[in-house]
Amino acid sequence: MKKTFEADDKNLAGVIEFVKSPVQDELTLEIENKVELAVEEIFVNVAHYAYGENTGTVTITSSLATEPKRLCVEFCDQGIPFDPLAKPDPDITLGAEERKIGGLGIFLTKKFMDKVEYRYENGSNILYFEKNL
């Protein structure tokens, strides 16, 4: 399934429901929470940073794959090129007040998902993740 959303925080709930829809009956509460966190992190980052002061869209593909059974999700935007996976992971041994701001959401996405990849192609940022079910 593929759908394009305006990259705006007001669409977050709809994006989360869309992403989960192919696997809604397959999700445990733990996996659902991890998927929701990853989707929120990725979508909100696109909404806040990809297009600067302008507004844009993000096209999301969500599907159920088998062997092994997994949720496959791709976010595609035409915003400023940015690879969130290239940033170093935050030092989680430091207290919250000692850590630099930012980076924790993508760190958790990388930890919670079974596969996370980024590529920039044909003028588009493409972030892909899989979560085994």
Secondary structure as GFF3:
##gff-version 3
##sequence-region A 1 133
A	DSSP	beta_strand	2	6	.	.	.	ID=ss1
A	DSSP	three_ten_helix	9	11	.	.	.	ID=ss2
A	DSSP	alpha_helix	12	20	.	.	.	ID=ss3
A	DSSP	three_ten_helix	21	26	.	.	.	ID=ss4
A	DSSP	alpha_helix	29	45	.	.	.	ID=ss5
A	DSSP	pi_helix	46	50	.	.	.	ID=ss6
A	DSSP	beta_strand	57	65	.	.	.	ID=ss7
A	DSSP	beta_strand	70	77	.	.	.	ID=ss8
A	DSSP	three_ten_helix	84	86	.	.	.	ID=ss9
A	DSSP	alpha_helix	104	112	.	.	.	ID=ss10
A	DSSP	beta_strand	115	121	.	.	.	ID=ss11
A	DSSP	beta_strand	124	132	.	.	.	ID=ss12
###
